[in-house]
Amino acid sequence: MNALPSLAPSTPQRRAIRPLPDELISQIAAGEVVERPASVVRELVDNALDAGARQITVRLAAGGVRLIAVEDDGCGIPRDELPAALQRHATSKIRDLTELESVLTMGFRGEALAAIASIAEVTLLSRSADDPSGHAWSLDARSGELRPAARPPGTTVEVRELFYATPARRKFLKSDATELAHCIEAVRRHALARPDVGFAIWHDGRLVQQWRACTDLDATLAWQRRIADALGGDFVAESLPVDSHAGPLRLQGLVGLPDAARARTDRQFAYVNGRFVRDKVITHAVRSAYEDVLHGQRQPSYVLFLTLDPRAVDVNVHPTKIEVRFRDSGAVHQAVQRAVEAVLAAPRSANRAPTPQEGAVAPAQAPIPPSGGPPALAPDAARAPSLWDTTRYQRPAGLDWRAHEPRAWPRLPGWPDPPDLLTASAQPYPTVAQADGGVVPQVIDTATPTAPTGSEPSRDRSQDWPLGRALAQLHGIYILAENAQGLVLVDMHAAHERIVYERLKAQLDRLGESAMPSQPLLIPATFAATPLEVATAERCADVLQRLGLEVVPFSPQTLAVRAVPALLAQADAVALARAVLAELDQHGGSRVLERARNELLATLACHGAVRANRRLTLDEMNALLRQMEATQRSDQCNHGRPTWRQLSLRELDALFLRGR
């Protein structure tokens, strides 16, 4: 039997402390900044945008390994500043600590060009508009030779033979096609934020991607066209506009419909003051807003622009500038989550697109700011122009929505009666009756509202209802309805399950603090805690108490759970406390208890909803459709599945080859 190796480390020979050579320092910095050719493309495009470029051309060879050339028409670099551009920590973008703490440019670290020049052959070719010589100057980074050259005002940076000085790194690169895809994605991220700038990508002498500048359109249409060009027209068609203010924060952009969620996160674009970032706070906030409407592990799609005071965000925390740190991450998380939740909550059935007969209103005019980035914060948030066109989601004119609103909520035994949502009208829809163990809508007076008497001819007002008028029930599962656009198919169990679920949540929320009182534990549940968990429990004691959870230090390394929310008395107290403490530490707030509560209410709603094969009358089906139009998030059931689908007349005609 072989002996086990000794675990005692050998005593290393002491080495003297000496400063590293400048060349090695630059190569270490290059390892932080340059991971692959796409990293170089991102850095150079950042510089081009900071130089005021309106057209940027990227030329690549062998996926960017052999050649990366970025050409722009910006302000250029004067002859006497060209050598300084290749020095470490030499930059024109910041001057002192004050400017470092409120960075407004895309690049700022001052070491990218020097780091790239240490691992590749770099040539700078630039001409400033006011150069007295009337020509450009070319600088070879390796030799330092400066010579005249020909080019219009602007700058070209050529990077050849990437990683030639560090061949060990080159072998970790992927195929040319993969590296090219990463380069295209790096440019796409810039293009989404700058519709006023044109971008073109050439590979091995062939144009592979191009986004033309949208200079002849207002800001709303420019951004929509650029997003459609970069991500496809389907993305815009399957998205909802966001434009929200929360104090000094402004969130704008598009969020994808839950139905359009994807298996991957490849369509998640978040920008902070015009800079693309991958931030855990924003990602978690958006995911939290979607968690009640997504099916399974699907991922939402979005393009979001967050604008805030530059002093409230630190963009100097990562060499690649892909991560940021917020001064108040809790406020950012809450603002993003609430804004996205508000957009997703409105049922699309009640905000359908206008029919061709109704027409559309012209979009609001919002001029592109001089910087070309997302619009700056307006002094008066209430008067700030909207960036996104919301005219696709107009309610039909002339429809009295209160005439079709259910008066009361279904309730559990012993729960107090909630107030009416809206004032009762002349044609109310009373609520519920028990049948087959389920709560189903029941209509007493089903008279269809008609046009007022007089010169105006009467017409069927049911055509104005977004989900239309019920026609029949299919196999005891689906409701078929007719609206102005065509045919509507509704999964009646999924739809009613969402209605009951939202009403249970609303009832519980209206009960206030007493809705989830604390349930003291007979024997406190103790667990070994990390120092971070102990510190979080002490710092957030008031927050935990408001959540109905009492977690106190039992010893320097142990926490004790003395009480849990009464509604979750049967839950694992230790697991619940750990999850809440983790979210409080990372995001400054917790939704663990809300998620656990919602899971319980979803179970109640599932058992209280109308079952499949339950025969409904036309009056009951119409009542269910009207309740769907008035219920938040009614487009998806509690499990994220769609509750209804629209088949337009054009789609129906295509099925039967009409008009061909």
C-alpha positions as CSV (number, residue, x, y, z in Angstrom):
1,M,0.0,0.0,0.0
2,N,1.4,3.4,-1.0
3,A,1.9,5.9,1.7
4,L,-0.2,9.0,1.6
5,P,1.6,12.2,0.6
6,S,2.7,14.5,3.3
7,L,0.4,17.5,3.9
8,A,3.1,19.6,5.4
9,P,4.1,22.3,2.9
10,S,7.8,22.6,2.1
11,T,9.5,25.8,3.3
12,P,9.9,28.1,0.2
13,Q,13.1,29.9,-0.3
14,R,12.7,33.6,0.5
15,R,12.9,36.0,-2.4
16,A,13.6,39.6,-2.3
17,I,10.8,42.2,-2.8
18,R,11.5,44.1,-6.0
19,P,9.4,46.3,-8.2
20,L,8.1,44.6,-11.4
21,P,9.3,45.8,-14.8
22,D,7.0,48.2,-16.6
23,E,6.5,45.7,-19.4
24,L,5.3,43.0,-17.1
25,I,3.0,45.4,-15.3
26,S,1.4,46.3,-18.6
27,Q,0.9,42.6,-19.5
28,I,-0.7,42.0,-16.1
29,A,-3.1,44.9,-16.8
30,A,-3.7,43.5,-20.3
31,G,-4.9,40.2,-18.7
32,E,-7.5,42.2,-16.7
33,V,-8.7,44.3,-19.7
34,V,-8.2,41.9,-22.7
35,E,-9.8,38.6,-22.4
36,R,-10.5,38.0,-26.1
37,P,-10.7,40.1,-29.3
38,A,-14.2,41.3,-28.3
39,S,-12.6,43.0,-25.2
40,V,-10.4,45.1,-27.6
41,V,-13.3,46.0,-29.8
42,R,-15.3,47.2,-26.8
43,E,-12.5,49.4,-25.5
44,L,-11.8,50.9,-28.9
45,V,-15.5,51.6,-29.6
46,D,-15.8,53.2,-26.2
47,N,-13.0,55.6,-27.1
48,A,-14.6,56.3,-30.5
49,L,-17.9,57.2,-28.9
50,D,-16.2,59.5,-26.3
51,A,-14.5,61.2,-29.3
52,G,-17.9,62.2,-30.6
53,A,-18.0,59.8,-33.6
54,R,-21.1,59.5,-35.6
55,Q,-19.9,56.6,-37.8
56,I,-17.8,53.7,-36.5
57,T,-16.4,50.9,-38.7
58,V,-14.9,47.8,-37.2
59,R,-12.7,45.6,-39.5
60,L,-11.7,42.2,-38.4
61,A,-9.5,39.3,-39.7
62,A,-9.5,35.8,-38.3
63,G,-12.2,36.6,-35.8
64,G,-10.1,39.6,-34.6
65,V,-7.0,37.6,-33.7
66,R,-5.0,38.7,-36.8
67,L,-6.5,42.2,-37.1
68,I,-8.8,44.6,-35.3
69,A,-9.2,48.0,-36.9
70,V,-11.6,50.5,-35.5
71,E,-12.2,53.6,-37.6
72,D,-14.2,56.7,-36.5
73,D,-15.0,60.2,-37.6
74,G,-14.6,61.8,-34.2
75,C,-12.5,64.7,-33.1
76,G,-9.2,63.0,-33.6
77,I,-5.9,63.2,-31.5
78,P,-3.4,66.0,-32.0
79,R,0.1,65.1,-33.2
80,D,1.8,66.0,-29.9
81,E,-0.7,63.9,-27.8
82,L,-0.3,60.7,-29.8
83,P,2.7,59.3,-27.8
84,A,0.9,60.0,-24.5
85,A,-2.2,58.0,-25.6
86,L,-0.1,54.8,-25.3
87,Q,1.2,55.5,-21.9
88,R,-0.3,53.9,-18.8
89,H,-2.8,56.0,-16.9
90,A,-2.8,58.7,-19.5
91,T,-6.2,60.0,-20.3
92,S,-8.2,63.1,-21.3
93,K,-11.4,61.9,-19.6
94,I,-10.7,62.7,-16.0
95,R,-8.5,65.3,-14.2
96,D,-9.1,64.8,-10.4
97,L,-10.9,62.7,-7.8
98,T,-14.1,64.7,-8.2
99,E,-14.3,63.7,-11.9
100,L,-13.4,60.2,-11.1
101,E,-16.3,59.9,-8.7
102,S,-18.8,61.2,-11.4
103,V,-17.6,59.6,-14.6
104,L,-19.7,60.6,-17.6
105,T,-17.7,59.0,-20.4
106,M,-17.6,55.4,-21.7
107,G,-13.9,54.8,-20.9
108,F,-11.8,56.3,-18.1
109,R,-9.2,53.9,-16.6
110,G,-6.4,55.2,-18.9
111,E,-4.7,51.8,-19.3
112,A,-6.5,50.1,-22.1
113,L,-4.3,51.2,-25.1
114,A,-1.1,50.7,-23.1
115,A,-2.3,47.2,-22.1
116,I,-3.3,46.3,-25.6
117,A,0.1,47.6,-27.0
118,S,1.9,45.2,-24.6
119,I,0.4,42.1,-26.1
120,A,-0.1,43.1,-29.8
121,E,1.2,45.3,-32.5
122,V,-0.7,48.6,-32.3
123,T,-0.7,51.5,-34.8
124,L,-2.5,54.8,-34.2
125,L,-3.6,56.9,-37.2
126,S,-5.3,60.1,-36.3
127,R,-6.1,63.6,-37.6
128,S,-7.7,66.4,-35.7
129,A,-10.0,68.8,-37.5
130,D,-7.8,71.8,-36.6
131,D,-4.4,70.2,-37.4
132,P,-2.3,73.0,-39.1
133,S,-0.4,70.4,-41.1
134,G,-3.6,69.4,-43.0
135,H,-2.8,65.6,-42.8
136,A,-3.0,62.8,-40.4
137,W,-0.2,61.2,-38.3
138,S,0.6,57.6,-37.8
139,L,2.3,56.3,-34.7
140,D,3.8,52.8,-34.3
141,A,3.5,51.7,-30.7
142,R,6.4,49.3,-30.8
143,S,9.0,51.6,-32.3
144,G,7.5,54.9,-31.4
145,E,8.0,56.2,-35.0
146,L,5.7,59.0,-36.0
147,R,5.2,59.8,-39.6
148,P,2.7,61.7,-41.9
149,A,-0.3,59.8,-43.3
150,A,-3.5,60.4,-45.2
151,R,-7.0,60.1,-43.7
152,P,-9.9,62.5,-43.1
153,P,-10.5,63.8,-39.5
154,G,-10.9,61.0,-37.0
155,T,-8.9,58.1,-35.7
156,T,-8.0,54.6,-36.7
157,V,-6.6,52.1,-34.3
158,E,-5.1,48.9,-35.7
159,V,-4.4,46.0,-33.5
160,R,-2.5,43.1,-35.2
161,E,-1.5,39.6,-34.0
162,L,-3.4,39.7,-30.7
163,F,-1.5,37.9,-27.9
164,Y,1.6,37.5,-30.0
165,A,3.7,38.5,-26.9
166,T,1.8,36.0,-24.7
167,P,1.3,32.9,-26.9
168,A,0.0,30.9,-24.0
169,R,-3.1,33.0,-23.9
170,R,-3.8,32.7,-27.6
171,K,-4.3,28.9,-27.3
172,F,-7.3,29.5,-25.0
173,L,-9.2,31.4,-27.7
174,K,-12.1,29.7,-29.5
175,S,-12.6,29.3,-33.2
176,D,-12.7,32.3,-35.5
177,A,-16.5,32.1,-35.9
178,T,-17.0,32.1,-32.1
179,E,-14.6,35.1,-31.6
180,L,-16.4,36.9,-34.4
181,A,-19.7,36.3,-32.8
182,H,-18.4,37.8,-29.5
183,C,-17.1,40.9,-31.4
184,I,-20.5,41.4,-33.1
185,E,-22.2,41.2,-29.7
186,A,-19.8,43.8,-28.2
187,V,-20.7,46.2,-31.0
188,R,-24.4,45.4,-30.7
189,R,-24.4,46.4,-27.1
190,H,-23.1,49.9,-28.1
191,A,-25.5,50.1,-31.0
192,L,-28.6,49.6,-28.8
193,A,-27.7,52.6,-26.7
194,R,-26.6,54.9,-29.5
195,P,-29.2,55.0,-32.3
196,D,-27.7,58.3,-33.5
197,V,-24.4,56.6,-34.4
198,G,-23.9,54.3,-37.4
199,F,-22.0,51.0,-37.0
200,A,-20.5,48.6,-39.6
201,I,-18.6,45.4,-39.0
202,W,-16.4,43.9,-41.7
203,H,-14.8,40.4,-41.5
204,D,-12.1,39.2,-43.9
205,G,-13.2,41.9,-46.4
206,R,-17.0,41.1,-46.1
207,L,-19.7,43.2,-44.5
208,V,-21.3,41.0,-41.8
209,Q,-23.3,43.5,-39.8
210,Q,-24.5,47.1,-40.2
211,W,-26.7,49.5,-38.2
212,R,-27.4,52.8,-39.9
213,A,-27.6,56.0,-37.9
214,C,-31.2,57.1,-37.1
215,T,-30.7,60.9,-37.4
216,D,-33.9,61.7,-39.3
217,L,-36.3,60.4,-36.6
218,D,-37.4,61.6,-33.2
219,A,-35.9,59.8,-30.1
220,T,-38.9,57.4,-29.7
221,L,-38.8,56.1,-33.2
222,A,-35.0,56.1,-33.4
223,W,-34.7,53.8,-30.4
224,Q,-37.5,51.6,-31.6
225,R,-35.9,51.3,-35.0
226,R,-32.5,50.6,-33.6
227,I,-33.8,47.9,-31.2
228,A,-35.7,46.3,-34.1
229,D,-32.6,46.4,-36.3
230,A,-30.4,44.9,-33.6
231,L,-32.7,42.4,-32.0
232,G,-35.4,41.9,-34.6
233,G,-38.9,43.3,-35.1
234,D,-40.4,40.5,-33.1
235,F,-38.7,41.7,-30.0
236,V,-40.4,45.1,-30.3
237,A,-43.7,43.6,-31.1
238,E,-43.6,41.2,-28.1
239,S,-42.5,43.9,-25.6
240,L,-44.1,46.5,-23.4
241,P,-42.7,50.1,-22.9
242,V,-41.3,51.2,-19.5
243,D,-40.9,54.8,-18.5
244,S,-40.8,55.3,-14.8
245,H,-39.4,57.8,-12.3
246,A,-38.5,57.1,-8.7
247,G,-36.9,60.2,-7.2
248,P,-33.7,60.8,-9.0
249,L,-33.9,57.5,-10.8
250,R,-35.4,57.1,-14.2
251,L,-36.0,53.7,-15.9
252,Q,-36.8,53.5,-19.6
253,G,-36.8,50.8,-22.2
254,L,-38.7,47.7,-23.3
255,V,-39.5,44.5,-21.3
256,G,-40.6,41.4,-23.1
257,L,-44.0,39.8,-22.6
258,P,-44.0,36.7,-20.4
259,D,-45.2,34.7,-23.4
260,A,-41.9,35.6,-25.2
261,A,-39.6,34.5,-22.4
262,R,-36.6,32.5,-23.5
263,A,-34.6,29.6,-22.2
264,R,-31.4,31.7,-22.2
265,T,-30.4,35.1,-20.9
266,D,-29.1,36.3,-24.3
267,R,-31.6,39.1,-24.7
268,Q,-31.1,40.9,-21.4
269,F,-29.5,44.3,-21.9
270,A,-29.2,46.7,-19.0
271,Y,-27.5,50.1,-19.2
272,V,-26.6,52.5,-16.5
273,N,-26.1,56.1,-17.7
274,G,-25.6,54.7,-21.2
275,R,-23.0,52.1,-20.2
276,F,-23.8,48.4,-20.7
277,V,-23.5,46.5,-17.5
278,R,-24.1,43.1,-16.0
279,D,-25.3,44.0,-12.5
280,K,-26.7,41.5,-10.0
281,V,-29.0,44.2,-8.5
282,I,-30.8,45.0,-11.7
283,T,-30.9,41.4,-12.9
284,H,-32.5,40.2,-9.6
285,A,-34.9,43.1,-9.5
286,V,-36.2,42.3,-13.0
287,R,-36.4,38.6,-12.3
288,S,-38.4,39.3,-9.1
289,A,-40.9,41.4,-11.1
290,Y,-41.4,38.5,-13.5
291,E,-41.5,35.6,-10.9
292,D,-45.3,35.6,-10.7
293,V,-45.9,35.4,-14.5
294,L,-43.0,33.3,-15.9
295,H,-43.4,29.6,-16.6
296,G,-40.7,27.3,-15.2
297,Q,-37.1,28.5,-15.6
298,R,-37.8,30.7,-18.5
299,Q,-35.8,34.0,-18.7
300,P,-37.3,37.4,-19.5
301,S,-36.0,39.6,-22.3
302,Y,-35.5,43.3,-21.8
303,V,-33.6,46.4,-22.9
304,L,-33.5,48.8,-20.0
305,F,-31.8,52.2,-19.5
306,L,-31.3,53.4,-16.0
307,T,-30.4,57.0,-15.6
308,L,-29.2,58.4,-12.2
309,D,-26.8,60.8,-10.7
310,P,-23.2,59.7,-11.7
311,R,-22.1,60.3,-8.1
312,A,-24.6,57.6,-7.0
313,V,-22.9,54.8,-8.9
314,D,-19.2,53.7,-9.0
315,V,-18.2,52.5,-12.5
316,N,-14.5,52.0,-11.5
317,V,-14.9,48.7,-9.7
318,H,-14.0,46.4,-12.6
319,P,-11.1,46.5,-15.1
320,T,-13.5,45.6,-18.0
321,K,-16.1,48.2,-16.9
322,I,-18.8,45.6,-17.1
323,E,-19.8,45.8,-13.4
324,V,-20.9,48.8,-11.3
325,R,-21.6,49.4,-7.7
326,F,-24.6,51.5,-6.5
327,R,-24.4,53.7,-3.5
328,D,-28.0,52.7,-2.5
329,S,-28.5,49.4,-4.1
330,G,-31.7,48.8,-2.2
331,A,-33.3,51.9,-3.7
332,V,-32.3,50.9,-7.2
333,H,-33.6,47.4,-6.7
334,Q,-36.9,48.6,-5.5
335,A,-37.3,51.2,-8.3
336,V,-36.5,48.7,-11.1
337,Q,-38.7,46.0,-9.6
338,R,-41.7,48.2,-9.0
339,A,-41.5,49.8,-12.5
340,V,-41.4,46.5,-14.3
341,E,-44.1,45.0,-12.0
342,A,-46.4,47.9,-12.8
343,V,-46.0,47.4,-16.6
344,L,-46.6,43.6,-16.4
345,A,-49.5,43.9,-14.0
346,A,-51.8,45.7,-16.5
347,P,-53.8,43.0,-18.4
348,R,-53.1,43.2,-22.1
349,S,-56.7,42.4,-22.9
350,A,-57.7,45.7,-21.4
351,N,-55.0,47.6,-23.3
352,R,-55.3,46.1,-26.7
353,A,-53.9,47.8,-29.8
354,P,-56.4,50.0,-31.6
355,T,-58.2,48.6,-34.6
356,P,-57.6,50.1,-38.0
357,Q,-60.9,51.9,-37.7
358,E,-59.8,53.5,-34.4
359,G,-56.5,54.6,-35.7
360,A,-53.5,55.6,-33.6
361,V,-52.2,58.8,-32.0
362,A,-48.9,60.2,-33.1
363,P,-46.0,59.3,-30.8
364,A,-44.7,61.9,-28.3
365,Q,-41.7,63.9,-29.5
366,A,-38.6,63.4,-27.4
367,P,-35.4,64.9,-29.0
368,I,-32.2,62.9,-28.8
369,P,-29.9,64.4,-26.2
370,P,-26.6,66.0,-27.4
371,S,-24.6,63.1,-26.0
372,G,-26.6,60.6,-28.0
373,G,-27.1,58.5,-24.9
374,P,-30.3,57.9,-22.9
375,P,-32.3,61.1,-22.1
376,A,-31.0,63.0,-19.1
377,L,-33.2,63.4,-16.1
378,A,-35.7,66.2,-16.4
379,P,-35.9,68.7,-13.6
380,D,-39.6,68.1,-13.4
381,A,-40.2,64.4,-13.7
382,A,-43.9,64.8,-14.3
383,R,-43.3,66.8,-17.5
384,A,-40.4,64.6,-18.8
385,P,-41.2,63.4,-22.3
386,S,-41.8,59.7,-22.7
387,L,-39.2,57.8,-24.7
388,W,-41.4,54.9,-25.7
389,D,-44.4,54.8,-27.9
390,T,-47.4,53.6,-25.9
391,T,-50.0,54.3,-28.6
392,R,-50.2,50.6,-29.4
393,Y,-51.9,50.1,-26.0
394,Q,-54.8,52.5,-26.2
395,R,-58.2,51.6,-24.7
396,P,-61.1,51.9,-27.1
397,A,-62.8,55.3,-27.0
398,G,-66.4,55.6,-25.7
399,L,-66.4,52.5,-23.5
400,D,-67.7,52.7,-20.0
401,W,-65.4,50.3,-18.2
402,R,-67.2,50.7,-14.9
403,A,-70.3,49.2,-16.4
404,H,-68.5,45.8,-16.8
405,E,-66.6,45.6,-13.5
406,P,-67.5,42.9,-11.0
407,R,-68.8,44.4,-7.7
408,A,-67.4,42.0,-5.1
409,W,-64.5,39.5,-4.6
410,P,-64.7,35.8,-3.8
411,R,-63.7,35.3,-0.2
412,L,-62.7,32.6,2.2
413,P,-64.9,31.8,5.2
414,G,-64.2,34.2,8.1
415,W,-62.4,36.8,6.0
416,P,-63.7,40.3,6.1
417,D,-65.6,41.8,3.2
418,P,-63.3,44.0,1.1
419,P,-64.6,47.3,-0.3
420,D,-65.9,47.5,-3.9
421,L,-63.3,48.2,-6.5
422,L,-65.4,50.8,-8.3
423,T,-68.7,52.4,-7.8
424,A,-71.6,50.1,-8.7
425,S,-73.1,50.9,-12.1
426,A,-76.5,50.3,-13.6
427,Q,-75.3,47.0,-15.0
428,P,-73.3,45.3,-12.3
429,Y,-72.0,41.8,-12.4
430,P,-72.6,40.1,-9.1
431,T,-70.2,37.5,-7.9
432,V,-69.9,34.0,-7.0
433,A,-71.8,30.8,-6.5
434,Q,-70.4,27.5,-5.3
435,A,-70.7,24.7,-7.8
436,D,-68.8,21.4,-8.0
437,G,-66.4,22.6,-5.3
438,G,-65.3,25.6,-7.3
439,V,-66.0,29.3,-7.2
440,V,-67.5,30.4,-10.6
441,P,-68.8,33.7,-11.8
442,Q,-72.6,34.0,-12.0
443,V,-74.5,36.8,-13.7
444,I,-78.0,37.8,-12.8
445,D,-78.7,40.6,-15.3
446,T,-76.9,40.0,-18.6
447,A,-78.5,42.8,-20.6
448,T,-75.9,44.0,-23.2
449,P,-75.3,47.7,-23.0
450,T,-76.7,49.5,-26.0
451,A,-76.1,52.9,-27.5
452,P,-78.2,55.7,-26.1
453,T,-81.5,56.4,-27.8
454,G,-81.6,59.2,-30.3
455,S,-80.2,59.8,-33.8
456,E,-77.2,57.5,-33.3
457,P,-78.0,54.0,-34.6
458,S,-77.7,51.2,-32.1
459,R,-74.9,48.7,-32.4
460,D,-73.5,45.7,-30.6
461,R,-71.4,47.3,-27.8
462,S,-69.9,43.8,-27.1
463,Q,-67.5,44.5,-30.0
464,D,-65.8,47.1,-27.8
465,W,-65.0,44.5,-25.1
466,P,-61.3,43.6,-25.5
467,L,-62.0,39.9,-25.0
468,G,-65.3,40.1,-26.8
469,R,-68.5,38.1,-26.4
470,A,-68.6,34.5,-25.5
471,L,-69.9,32.2,-28.2
472,A,-69.4,28.6,-26.9
473,Q,-67.4,26.3,-24.7
474,L,-65.1,23.7,-26.3
475,H,-64.6,20.3,-24.6
476,G,-65.4,21.9,-21.2
477,I,-62.0,23.5,-21.2
478,Y,-61.8,26.5,-23.5
479,I,-64.1,29.5,-24.0
480,L,-64.5,30.7,-27.6
481,A,-65.3,34.4,-27.9
482,E,-65.7,36.9,-30.7
483,N,-64.2,40.4,-30.6
484,A,-63.6,43.2,-33.1
485,Q,-60.3,41.6,-34.2
486,G,-61.4,38.0,-34.6
487,L,-61.5,35.0,-32.4
488,V,-60.4,34.7,-28.7
489,L,-59.6,31.4,-27.1
490,V,-59.5,31.3,-23.2
491,D,-58.4,28.5,-20.9
492,M,-61.1,29.0,-18.4
493,H,-59.5,27.2,-15.5
494,A,-56.2,29.0,-15.9
495,A,-57.9,32.3,-16.3
496,H,-60.2,31.9,-13.3
497,E,-57.3,30.6,-11.2
498,R,-55.4,33.9,-11.8
499,I,-58.5,35.9,-11.0
500,V,-59.1,34.2,-7.6
501,Y,-55.3,34.3,-6.9
502,E,-55.1,38.1,-7.4
503,R,-58.2,38.6,-5.3
504,L,-56.8,36.6,-2.4
505,K,-53.6,38.6,-2.6
506,A,-55.5,41.9,-2.6
507,Q,-57.7,40.8,0.3
508,L,-54.6,39.8,2.3
509,D,-52.8,43.0,1.5
510,R,-55.7,45.1,2.6
511,L,-55.7,43.5,6.0
512,G,-52.4,45.2,6.7
513,E,-50.0,44.2,9.4
514,S,-52.5,41.9,11.1
515,A,-52.7,39.7,8.0
516,M,-49.4,38.0,8.8
517,P,-49.0,38.1,12.6
518,S,-46.1,36.4,14.2
519,Q,-46.4,32.9,15.6
520,P,-44.0,32.4,18.5
521,L,-42.2,29.1,18.5
522,L,-42.5,26.9,21.6
523,I,-38.8,26.0,21.2
524,P,-36.7,28.5,19.4
525,A,-34.9,27.1,16.3
526,T,-31.2,27.7,16.5
527,F,-28.6,27.3,13.8
528,A,-24.9,28.0,13.3
529,A,-24.6,31.3,11.5
530,T,-21.9,33.0,9.6
531,P,-20.6,36.4,10.8
532,L,-22.3,38.0,7.9
533,E,-25.7,36.5,8.9
534,V,-25.3,37.6,12.5
535,A,-24.4,41.1,11.4
536,T,-27.4,41.2,9.0
537,A,-29.8,40.0,11.7
538,E,-28.6,42.7,14.1
539,R,-28.6,45.4,11.5
540,C,-32.1,44.5,10.0
541,A,-33.9,43.6,13.3
542,D,-36.6,46.2,12.6
543,V,-37.1,44.9,9.0
544,L,-37.3,41.3,10.2
545,Q,-39.9,42.3,12.8
546,R,-42.1,44.0,10.2
547,L,-41.9,40.8,8.2
548,G,-43.2,38.8,11.1
549,L,-39.8,37.0,11.7
550,E,-37.9,37.3,14.9
551,V,-34.2,36.3,14.6
552,V,-31.9,37.2,17.5
553,P,-28.3,36.3,18.3
554,F,-28.0,33.3,20.6
555,S,-24.3,33.3,20.8
556,P,-21.5,35.0,18.8
557,Q,-21.8,32.2,16.2
558,T,-25.4,31.2,16.6
559,L,-28.8,32.7,15.7
560,A,-32.2,31.7,17.1
561,V,-35.5,32.0,15.4
562,R,-38.1,32.8,18.0
563,A,-41.1,33.6,15.8
564,V,-42.3,33.1,12.2
565,P,-45.2,34.6,10.3
566,A,-48.4,32.9,11.4
567,L,-49.4,32.1,7.8
568,L,-46.1,30.2,7.4
569,A,-46.1,28.5,10.7
570,Q,-45.5,25.1,9.1
571,A,-42.5,26.2,7.1
572,D,-38.9,25.3,8.0
573,A,-38.0,28.2,10.3
574,V,-34.2,27.8,9.8
575,A,-34.4,27.7,6.0
576,L,-36.8,30.6,6.0
577,A,-34.5,32.7,8.2
578,R,-31.4,31.9,6.1
579,A,-33.1,32.8,2.9
580,V,-34.5,36.1,4.2
581,L,-31.1,37.1,5.7
582,A,-29.3,36.3,2.4
583,E,-31.7,38.6,0.4
584,L,-31.5,41.4,3.0
585,D,-27.7,41.4,2.7
586,Q,-27.6,41.3,-1.1
587,H,-30.5,43.5,-2.0
588,G,-31.5,45.4,1.1
589,G,-35.0,43.8,1.1
590,S,-36.6,40.3,1.0
591,R,-39.4,38.7,-0.9
592,V,-38.9,35.3,0.5
593,L,-41.9,35.6,2.8
594,E,-44.0,37.1,0.1
595,R,-43.1,34.2,-2.3
596,A,-43.9,31.7,0.4
597,R,-47.2,33.4,1.1
598,N,-48.1,33.6,-2.6
599,E,-47.4,29.9,-3.0
600,L,-49.9,29.1,-0.3
601,L,-52.5,31.5,-1.9
602,A,-51.8,30.0,-5.3
603,T,-52.7,26.6,-3.9
604,L,-55.9,28.0,-2.5
605,A,-56.7,29.6,-5.8
606,C,-56.1,26.5,-7.8
607,H,-58.7,24.6,-5.6
608,G,-61.1,27.5,-5.7
609,A,-61.1,28.0,-9.5
610,V,-63.5,26.5,-11.9
611,R,-62.5,23.0,-13.0
612,A,-62.2,21.6,-16.4
613,N,-65.4,19.9,-17.8
614,R,-67.5,22.3,-15.7
615,R,-70.2,23.4,-18.0
616,L,-70.7,27.2,-17.9
617,T,-73.6,29.2,-19.3
618,L,-73.0,32.0,-21.7
619,D,-73.7,34.5,-18.9
620,E,-71.0,32.8,-16.7
621,M,-68.5,32.8,-19.6
622,N,-69.1,36.5,-20.3
623,A,-68.7,37.3,-16.6
624,L,-65.4,35.5,-16.6
625,L,-64.2,37.5,-19.6
626,R,-65.1,40.8,-18.0
627,Q,-63.3,39.8,-14.8
628,M,-60.2,38.9,-16.8
629,E,-60.2,42.4,-18.4
630,A,-60.2,44.0,-14.9
631,T,-57.7,41.7,-13.2
632,Q,-53.9,42.3,-13.0
633,R,-51.6,39.8,-14.6
634,S,-54.6,37.9,-16.0
635,D,-52.7,37.1,-19.2
636,Q,-50.9,34.3,-17.4
637,C,-52.1,31.8,-14.8
638,N,-50.3,31.4,-11.4
639,H,-47.8,29.0,-13.1
640,G,-46.9,31.4,-15.9
641,R,-48.9,29.7,-18.6
642,P,-50.9,31.9,-21.0
643,T,-54.6,32.2,-20.3
644,W,-55.9,33.4,-23.7
645,R,-54.9,33.7,-27.3
646,Q,-56.1,36.0,-30.1
647,L,-56.6,34.8,-33.7
648,S,-57.1,37.7,-36.0
649,L,-59.4,37.7,-39.0
650,R,-56.3,37.8,-41.2
651,E,-55.0,34.7,-39.6
652,L,-58.3,32.9,-39.9
653,D,-58.5,34.0,-43.6
654,A,-55.0,32.5,-44.2
655,L,-56.1,29.2,-42.7
656,F,-58.8,28.9,-45.3
657,L,-56.8,30.6,-48.2
658,R,-59.3,33.4,-48.5
659,G,-58.3,36.2,-50.8
660,R,-55.7,34.1,-52.7
